[in-house]
Amino acid sequence: MSEKADQVTETGMRKLSDFIREVKTETAERDDVVVELREAQTMRLELLVQELAPVLAGIAHEDDWFDLAISSGVQPRFWIDATSHVTMGRDKRTYRFLRDTRLGRQVLAESGEVKAVAAQVARYIAERMVERERAQAGTVTVVDRGAPAPAALTGAQAAPRGGGGFLEGLMIFITGALAGGALLVALAWDKLEALGINLDFLK
C-alpha cells in the first residue's frame, strides 16, 4: 500500500490529506459567508425592532397574542404573532412583511425602507388589538386588509320599511279596480245601445 502511495506521489498527484484540507477550507469559507449573511439579516431586523420600539412599548410583556421576537436559523425572522412575520428578501435588503392564511401566504408589505414596513407592522398590531377588544365585548369584526370598503347605502336602501308600504299598495289596487270597472261598464253600455237595446230605464 505504501509503495502505491509513493508511486502516486511521484507522478504529481497530491495526497488525500491535501484534498481533505482543501475541502475543509472551502466549507469553512462557505459557512463564513452564510454566517455573515445571517448576521446581516439579523441586524436589519433589529433595526426594524428599534423603529417599532415606541409601538412595542405599549404591549404588555405578558400579552401572549404577540411574539415580537427574532428567530435564529438560516433565514432569520421577526415574528409579530403566530401567523405573521417580517423577513428579508432574496437581495437581503428588502423587508417582506408576510402573513400565513388558509388560502396561502399573503404579502402585507414589501419595501427597502424600514420606516415604511414599520408603519405597516404597527397598523397590523393595532388591527389585531381592536379585533381582540371587540371579541371580548362580544362583537367581532375581522379586519380584512385586502377587502374593499363597503359601499354607502342609498336613500331607498337606508330607509326602514314599515307598514306604510302595505297601505299604499292597497290604495293603488282599489283605485285601479274602480277605474277598470268604470271602463268595462262604459264599453258594455255602448255595445248594448249598438244592438238597439233601450237602456233609458237605467238612467
GIHU-V805177 format. One record per helix or strand of 3 or more residues. SS is the DSSP state (alpha for helix, beta for strand). FROM is the first residue (numbers start at 0). TO is the last residue. Records with the same first field share a line. If there is no record, write none. Layout:
BEGIN
SS=FROM-TO ; FROM-TO
END
This chain:
BEGIN
alpha=1-9 ; 15-50 ; 52-55 ; 113-136 ; 154-157 ; 163-193 ; 199-201
beta=68-70 ; 76-78 ; 83-87 ; 94-100 ; 103-110
END
